[in-house]
């Protein structure tokens, strides 16, 4: 399958947290956390439509200013989401500057800030450049099953976790993925072209079966076309498989409620970005600071049945010891099934 979502950790694991997910064939990207984002080009930042912030400790939110600087003067509308109190944090960031030059007639940047006020309510406010970023509250909406964004082919879920303060983890899922049988396209006497993407979009939109799709392609430089009902093309040349899933978890304590929620959110992720701030030998510090050890991260990823684990947010105390953090997580991640049910280091582990 050709993946549609292309995620990448922006800084090395000792750097500020930030994951960029670029979408193939779409002029869009999303960001998880806004630490130091100097390494992301302005061109890429201009594609960002959604930002998902775990919490507003400085190393997760200091990149807001750079994002704002790049987007300013553009006709753009972006969404930025965070935990309870987040709208006020965005408001204060924006009010740190003077906006007397803002006014109608210039390109309008619109920022919709959302916060998970309670675990089942998403509150929202809009800040528009043309109003000097005056806050305008938008209607709040209820959140079911943690789904905060639900588009035709993607959904984003969140869970609220405990980091001494509320901290959000996120997963982004492609609802369905279409593989094209190229040999069957040829067998029908058709050629490949942008019409295949239009066909997929029509299916995702839920267009009626009888909708006529016109295939256009070039045969030795000669333009050709043929028309078929949507249902016939879907049946003949497409195979529907489950889509990609990417999960992002950081700054959480290894407590039974946190672990239970993370495992549920991250279940069957193709790629699981999970913090590994400490080594197990410093588990007491991790516990005090509400962070994970590498072993705990690997353990959670295995129990969530993730396909691949990517560690980040290493404590600077381990500079030069990244291999140890990696090996510790991987040995917990790849443990044999027989050890899955071993006792966990807390008393009410049975509740998980
Ligand atoms: Zn933090």
Boltz pocket constraint, residues with backbone or C-beta under 6 A from the ligand:
constraints:
  - pocket:
      binder: B
      contacts: [[A, 55], [A, 57], [A, 163], [A, 251]]
      max_distance: 6.0
